[in-house]
Amino acid sequence: MTESCDVAIIGAGPIGLFSAFTCGMMGAKSIYIIDALPHIGGQCQALYPEKPIYDIPAYPFIEAKDLVQNLYQQAQVFKPIYALNQPITCLKPANSEWIIETTAAHYQAKAIILATGSGQICPNPLPLPEAKAYEGQGLLYSVSEKNALLNQNIIIVGGGDSALDWALLLCKQSKVALVHRRNQFRAHPNTLDKIYAAIALGDITLLEPYQLHRLIGPAPHLKMVELQSLKDGGLIQISADRVLAFFGLSSQSTHFSDFGIDQDKQGQIIVNPATCSTNLNGIFAIGDCATYSGKLKLIVSGFSEAASASHAIYPLLYPGKPRKIGYSTTQGIPNPSL
Ligand SMILES: Cc1cc2nc3c(=O)[nH]c(=O)nc-3n(C[C@H](O)[C@H](O)[C@H](O)COP(=O)(O)OP(=O)(O)OC[C@H]3O[C@@H](n4cnc5c(N)ncnc54)[C@H](O)[C@@H]3O)c2cc1C
């Protein structure tokens, strides 16, 4: 069965969520938001839910997960339908509309907004044969709830900003050992100052140059980890409740060019910045996945693109009907059921 709607938004990251609101303000009555991940929030939720963001207008700072929650609530007034856990597999025209095929369903929409960011986000896995068996419990690639890691032995592996930021946050509530292959980190200078201070105070134990050699314990629960020295090959074992591994992320981008959409050499979707329209009538792209001259990959830019795209979508929803441009303060919120 094919579900019909006015607008299908692909990507439930911050920009996709906000575009559900802006499309609702433009009179879209039925909106689907489709995402490959099992949760909304895109990078904000998957990669840095508890980090404060400082450059969202009107918020001196806001944690990424709270921004997602606020965007979700703001969109709820138009009751978008969420279709999660559904990577898209095909986009094809159907008369003057579009069919979106996912791994689970088919949708038909008058307009499509692509808000797919840098693609489907996956952490690079720990390269140990037993790693899979510990994932989600003893072995984590991200932290969605830091209180779940209270008063534990935490081993953080990696030398970049994510590893160091989490070491600094978690050492206030747990015993943290930082394991790194090299004797230099690749992180922001401010973070480095804080890390060296925490190590000097004994709040963080630094183990370098070491690499993780073995996870020990009844999987998925961890008891110990075995580390190997990269100086002399010697092995040591230390108690561990959790390993947090930060080996970078890979994103699997969709080849929109397979569906006839113009992309640049980096795989970004080329749009007209005035409308965020792609080369295909009725398909728009906003947020990190879209590019044009002078593009800034910032959440605030994506919000503005969501507004531009939804204004450009209006004539597809209401052909021939003049669009009144007004302020939300004077027009209020359109009633989606009228
Ligand atoms: C550590 C970190 C800190 C950051 N800090 C800031 C900051 O302080 N300020 C700022 O402005 N920006 C910041 N950013 C950048 C910001 O997170 C991005 O600009 C923003 O997330 C882009 O939002 P988006 O909705 O376009 O894409 P995303 O957040 O990437 O969401 C895209 C969604 O599309 C889904 N998707 C992709 N392909 C498919 C497919 N084929 N089928 C179905 N679903 C698909 C993905 O699963 C994902 O949920 C930061 C980024 C990182 C990594």
The ligand as an ORCA input file, in Angstrom:
! r2SCAN-3c Opt
* xyz 0 1
  C      30.287     16.895     17.307
  C      29.490     17.878     16.497
  C      29.216     19.119     17.025
  C      28.479     20.048     16.272
  N      28.248     21.278     16.818
  C      27.509     22.183     16.111
  C      27.249     23.488     16.651
  O      27.692     23.812     17.752
  N      26.490     24.344     15.901
  C      26.001     24.017     14.646
  O      25.327     24.837     14.019
  N      26.262     22.796     14.112
  C      26.992     21.877     14.809
  N      27.253     20.649     14.263
  C      26.732     20.360     12.909
  C      25.228     19.988     12.995
  O      25.046     18.867     13.834
  C      24.723     19.708     11.587
  O      24.866     20.881     10.813
  C      23.246     19.301     11.645
  O      23.064     18.114     12.371
  C      22.720     19.101     10.223
  O      21.381     18.720     10.362
  P      20.626     17.940      9.204
  O      19.229     17.761      9.720
  O      20.877     18.615      7.908
  O      21.385     16.532      9.086
  P      21.658     15.379     10.144
  O      21.661     15.872     11.528
  O      22.893     14.700      9.632
  O      20.406     14.399      9.962
  C      20.236     13.705      8.750
  C      19.292     12.532      8.988
  O      19.001     11.938      7.722
  C      18.990     10.533      7.853
  N      19.304      9.908      6.563
  C      20.436     10.050      5.841
  N      20.348      9.316      4.706
  C      19.142      8.701      4.741
  C      18.486      7.807      3.863
  N      19.011      7.420      2.704
  N      17.244      7.346      4.217
  C      16.653      7.752      5.381
  N      17.248      8.596      6.246
  C      18.470      9.073      5.923
  C      20.077     10.244      8.879
  O      19.833      8.988      9.519
  C      19.915     11.433      9.846
  O      19.055     11.135     10.925
  C      27.993     19.714     14.983
  C      28.263     18.449     14.446
  C      29.004     17.543     15.192
  C      29.298     16.194     14.594
*
